[in-house]
């Protein structure tokens, strides 16, 4: 199921030449939620607790499942968190589409609530959830699953950066012996990884067994590399171990590396998708 040529990847609209994505709207809502949280906490309003997800709680508190991610405390790192949310979300939206991003964020919102509920009924541990900390953990793993080789600071592959963040979060909760938070962290990370892998695998041939798909998640991907010309000058240069490289695809990959996937036109996305489908067919035949 190809995703590169659908309108799901395009902005909802443009405002003064600025593209407005679903991510743009959600980021604005997060900012409004943070400002509102600051006011409610300053006034010591009970509305803040009602908008959070608490268990055990009343029927009104159950509505906090949908509102708790928009609450939070403003700190020195708040702008960094907002920037990362926009960067990672828009990267997923422009690659896989708005629907995929929306379902991912809903999943990452429900997982901590489900873990907290299970811990209450299983171990009697109460919970009070607010903020998008756990959602952000799932989002960074999802982004790293989709763009594992994107470099951070010009030399660190994003998959290792995300793994380091996950390890730090794990060690922090281990030292605090906060088992519900620790389980929620790994549940969100697993949900982000699994859902993005599932969406990517929709491009596979339906005949490929699910066990083969899962094994491919952990298999090291083969790399095509340019070979030097042969010794005999009369023979054509061997450019690739497998096939003659497509200069158009190379140009598109260079464009993505410089300006991001959103810089491609629809026709360029279609060209890149066709090339990817051919590689997938060769890998499984």
C-alpha positions as CSV (number, residue, x, y, z in Angstrom):
1,X,0.0,0.0,0.0
2,X,1.9,3.0,-1.3
3,X,1.7,6.2,0.8
4,X,3.9,8.6,-1.1
5,X,1.4,9.9,-3.5
6,X,-1.6,10.5,-1.3
7,X,-2.8,13.9,-0.1
8,X,-2.4,12.6,3.5
9,X,1.3,13.7,3.2
10,X,0.5,17.2,2.2
11,X,-0.4,20.2,4.4
12,X,-4.0,20.8,5.3
13,X,-3.7,24.3,4.0
14,X,-1.2,27.2,3.8
15,X,-1.3,30.4,5.8
16,X,0.8,33.2,4.4
17,X,2.9,30.6,2.6
18,X,3.5,28.6,5.8
19,X,2.3,24.9,5.5
20,X,-0.2,24.0,8.2
21,X,-0.1,20.3,9.1
22,X,-2.0,18.3,11.7
23,X,1.2,18.5,13.7
24,X,1.0,22.3,13.5
25,X,-2.4,22.3,15.1
26,X,-1.5,19.8,17.8
27,X,1.7,21.7,18.7
28,X,-0.4,24.9,19.1
29,X,-2.8,23.0,21.4
30,X,0.1,21.7,23.5
31,X,1.3,25.3,23.9
32,X,-2.2,26.5,24.9
33,X,-2.5,23.5,27.3
34,X,0.8,24.4,29.0
35,X,-0.2,28.0,29.4
36,X,-3.6,27.0,30.8
37,X,-1.9,24.5,33.2
38,X,0.2,27.3,34.5
39,X,-2.8,29.4,35.2
40,X,-4.8,26.6,36.9
41,X,-1.8,25.6,39.0
42,X,-1.3,29.2,40.1
43,X,-5.0,29.5,41.1
44,X,-4.8,26.0,42.7
45,X,-7.9,25.2,40.7
46,X,-9.4,21.6,41.1
47,X,-10.0,21.7,37.4
48,X,-6.4,20.7,36.8
49,X,-6.9,17.5,38.6
50,X,-10.1,16.9,36.8
51,X,-8.4,17.3,33.4
52,X,-5.6,14.8,34.4
53,X,-6.1,11.1,34.4
54,X,-6.4,9.7,37.9
55,X,-7.1,6.2,39.1
56,X,-9.1,5.5,41.2
57,X,-11.2,8.4,40.2
58,X,-14.7,9.6,39.2
59,X,-16.4,9.3,35.8
60,X,-15.3,12.9,35.2
61,X,-11.7,11.9,35.8
62,X,-12.0,9.2,33.1
63,X,-12.3,12.0,30.6
64,X,-8.7,12.9,31.5
65,X,-7.6,10.1,29.1
66,X,-8.2,12.6,26.3
67,X,-6.9,15.7,28.1
68,X,-4.0,14.7,30.3
69,X,-1.3,14.9,27.5
70,X,-2.1,18.7,27.0
71,X,-1.4,19.5,30.7
72,X,2.1,20.1,32.0
73,X,4.5,22.2,34.0
74,X,6.5,24.9,32.1
75,X,10.2,24.6,32.6
76,X,13.5,25.6,31.1
77,X,13.3,22.6,28.7
78,X,9.7,23.3,27.5
79,X,10.7,25.0,24.2
80,X,13.0,22.0,23.5
81,X,10.2,19.6,24.1
82,X,7.8,21.5,21.9
83,X,10.4,21.7,19.1
84,X,11.1,17.9,19.3
85,X,7.3,17.1,19.2
86,X,6.9,19.2,16.1
87,X,10.0,17.8,14.4
88,X,9.2,14.1,15.1
89,X,5.5,14.4,14.4
90,X,5.8,16.3,11.1
91,X,8.5,13.8,10.0
92,X,6.0,11.0,10.5
93,X,3.1,12.9,9.0
94,X,4.9,13.9,5.8
95,X,6.1,10.3,5.3
96,X,3.2,8.1,6.3
97,X,0.3,10.6,6.4
98,X,-2.0,12.3,8.8
99,X,-4.1,9.3,9.6
100,X,-1.1,7.3,10.7
101,X,0.2,10.1,12.9
102,X,-3.3,10.5,14.5
103,X,-3.6,6.8,15.2
104,X,-0.1,6.7,16.6
105,X,-0.7,9.6,19.0
106,X,-4.0,8.1,20.2
107,X,-2.2,4.8,20.8
108,X,0.5,6.5,22.8
109,X,-2.1,8.3,24.8
110,X,-4.1,5.2,25.6
111,X,-1.1,3.0,26.5
112,X,-0.1,4.8,29.8
113,X,-3.7,4.9,30.8
114,X,-4.1,1.2,30.2
115,X,-0.9,0.4,32.1
116,X,-2.0,2.6,35.1
117,X,-5.4,0.9,35.1
118,X,-3.9,-2.6,35.0
119,X,-1.5,-1.7,37.8
120,X,-4.4,-0.4,40.0
121,X,-6.5,-3.5,39.5
122,X,-3.5,-5.9,39.7
123,X,-1.4,-4.3,42.5
124,X,-3.6,-1.5,44.0
125,X,-1.2,1.2,42.8
126,X,-2.9,4.6,42.2
127,X,-1.9,6.8,39.3
128,X,-2.0,10.5,38.4
129,X,-1.1,11.1,34.8
130,X,-0.6,14.5,33.2
131,X,1.8,15.8,30.5
132,X,3.2,14.3,27.3
133,X,6.4,12.8,28.7
134,X,5.4,9.2,28.0
135,X,3.9,10.2,24.6
136,X,7.2,11.8,23.7
137,X,9.1,8.7,24.5
138,X,6.9,6.6,22.2
139,X,7.2,9.3,19.5
140,X,11.0,9.4,19.5
141,X,11.1,5.6,19.1
142,X,8.6,5.8,16.3
143,X,10.6,8.5,14.5
144,X,13.8,6.5,15.0
145,X,12.1,3.5,13.5
146,X,11.1,5.5,10.5
147,X,14.4,7.4,10.1
148,X,17.0,5.2,11.8
149,X,20.0,6.7,9.9
150,X,19.1,10.4,10.2
151,X,22.0,12.1,11.9
152,X,21.8,14.1,15.1
153,X,24.5,16.8,15.5
154,X,25.9,15.7,12.1
155,X,27.3,12.3,13.2
156,X,25.0,10.3,15.6
157,X,22.5,8.0,13.8
158,X,19.1,8.9,15.3
159,X,18.4,5.2,16.3
160,X,21.3,5.4,18.8
161,X,20.2,8.8,20.0
162,X,16.7,7.4,20.7
163,X,18.1,4.3,22.4
164,X,20.3,6.5,24.7
165,X,17.2,8.5,25.6
166,X,15.3,5.3,26.4
167,X,18.2,4.0,28.5
168,X,18.3,7.3,30.5
169,X,14.6,7.3,31.1
170,X,14.8,3.7,32.3
171,X,17.7,4.3,34.7
172,X,15.8,7.4,36.1
173,X,12.7,5.3,36.9
174,X,14.8,2.4,38.2
175,X,16.6,4.6,40.6
176,X,13.3,6.0,41.8
177,X,11.8,2.4,42.0
178,X,8.8,3.7,40.0
179,X,7.6,0.5,38.5
180,X,4.4,1.8,36.9
181,X,6.3,4.6,35.1
182,X,9.0,2.1,34.0
183,X,6.5,-0.3,32.5
184,X,4.7,2.7,30.8
185,X,8.0,3.9,29.3
186,X,8.7,0.5,27.7
187,X,5.1,0.0,26.7
188,X,5.0,3.3,24.9
189,X,8.4,2.6,23.3
190,X,7.1,-0.8,22.1
191,X,3.9,0.7,20.8
192,X,5.8,3.3,18.8
193,X,8.2,0.8,17.3
194,X,5.6,-1.8,16.6
195,X,3.0,0.5,15.0
196,X,5.5,2.2,12.7
197,X,6.9,-1.1,11.6
198,X,3.4,-2.3,11.0
199,X,2.7,0.7,8.8
200,X,6.0,0.3,6.9
201,X,5.2,-3.4,6.3
202,X,1.9,-2.5,4.6
203,X,4.1,-1.9,1.5
204,X,5.2,-5.5,1.6
205,X,3.7,-8.2,-0.6
206,X,0.7,-9.7,1.2
207,X,2.2,-13.2,0.5
208,X,5.1,-12.5,2.8
209,X,4.5,-14.4,6.1
210,X,4.2,-12.3,9.2
211,X,7.1,-14.2,10.8
212,X,9.4,-13.2,7.9
213,X,8.3,-9.6,8.3
214,X,9.1,-9.6,12.0
215,X,12.6,-11.1,11.4
216,X,13.3,-8.4,8.8
217,X,12.8,-5.8,11.5
218,X,16.0,-6.9,13.2
219,X,18.0,-8.0,10.1
220,X,20.7,-5.6,9.1
221,X,19.7,-4.0,5.8
222,X,22.1,-4.6,2.8
223,X,23.9,-1.5,1.5
224,X,24.5,-0.8,-2.2
225,X,27.9,0.7,-2.8
226,X,29.8,2.0,-5.8
227,X,32.6,-0.3,-7.0
228,X,35.8,0.9,-8.7
229,X,36.2,0.2,-12.4
230,X,37.7,-3.1,-13.5
231,X,41.3,-3.4,-14.5
232,X,40.6,-4.0,-18.2
233,X,40.0,-0.5,-19.6
234,X,37.9,-1.9,-22.5
235,X,35.2,-3.3,-20.2
236,X,32.5,-0.9,-18.8
237,X,32.9,0.2,-15.2
238,X,31.1,-1.9,-12.6
239,X,29.1,0.6,-10.8
240,X,27.2,-1.6,-8.3
241,X,27.3,-5.1,-6.8
242,X,23.7,-5.7,-7.9
243,X,22.5,-3.3,-10.5
244,X,23.2,-0.1,-12.4
245,X,22.2,2.7,-10.0
246,X,19.4,5.1,-11.0
247,X,20.8,8.6,-11.1
248,X,17.4,10.1,-10.6
249,X,16.9,8.1,-7.4
250,X,20.4,9.2,-6.3
251,X,19.4,12.8,-6.9
252,X,16.2,12.4,-4.9
253,X,18.1,10.9,-2.0
254,X,20.5,13.8,-2.0
255,X,17.5,16.2,-2.0
256,X,16.0,14.4,1.0
257,X,19.3,14.5,2.8
258,X,19.6,18.3,2.3
259,X,16.0,19.5,2.5
260,X,13.9,16.6,4.0
261,X,11.2,14.4,2.6
262,X,8.6,17.2,2.5
263,X,10.7,19.0,-0.2
264,X,9.8,16.3,-2.8
265,X,7.1,16.9,-5.3
266,X,4.3,14.3,-5.9
267,X,6.1,13.1,-9.1
268,X,9.4,12.7,-7.2
269,X,7.6,10.8,-4.4
270,X,6.1,8.5,-7.0
271,X,9.5,7.9,-8.6
272,X,11.0,7.1,-5.1
273,X,8.2,4.8,-4.2
274,X,8.5,2.8,-7.5
275,X,12.2,2.3,-6.9
276,X,11.5,1.2,-3.3
277,X,8.9,-1.3,-4.5
278,X,11.4,-2.8,-7.0
279,X,14.0,-3.2,-4.2
280,X,11.4,-4.9,-2.0
281,X,10.4,-7.3,-4.7
282,X,14.1,-8.3,-5.4
283,X,14.7,-8.8,-1.7
284,X,11.8,-11.3,-1.4
285,X,12.2,-13.2,-4.6
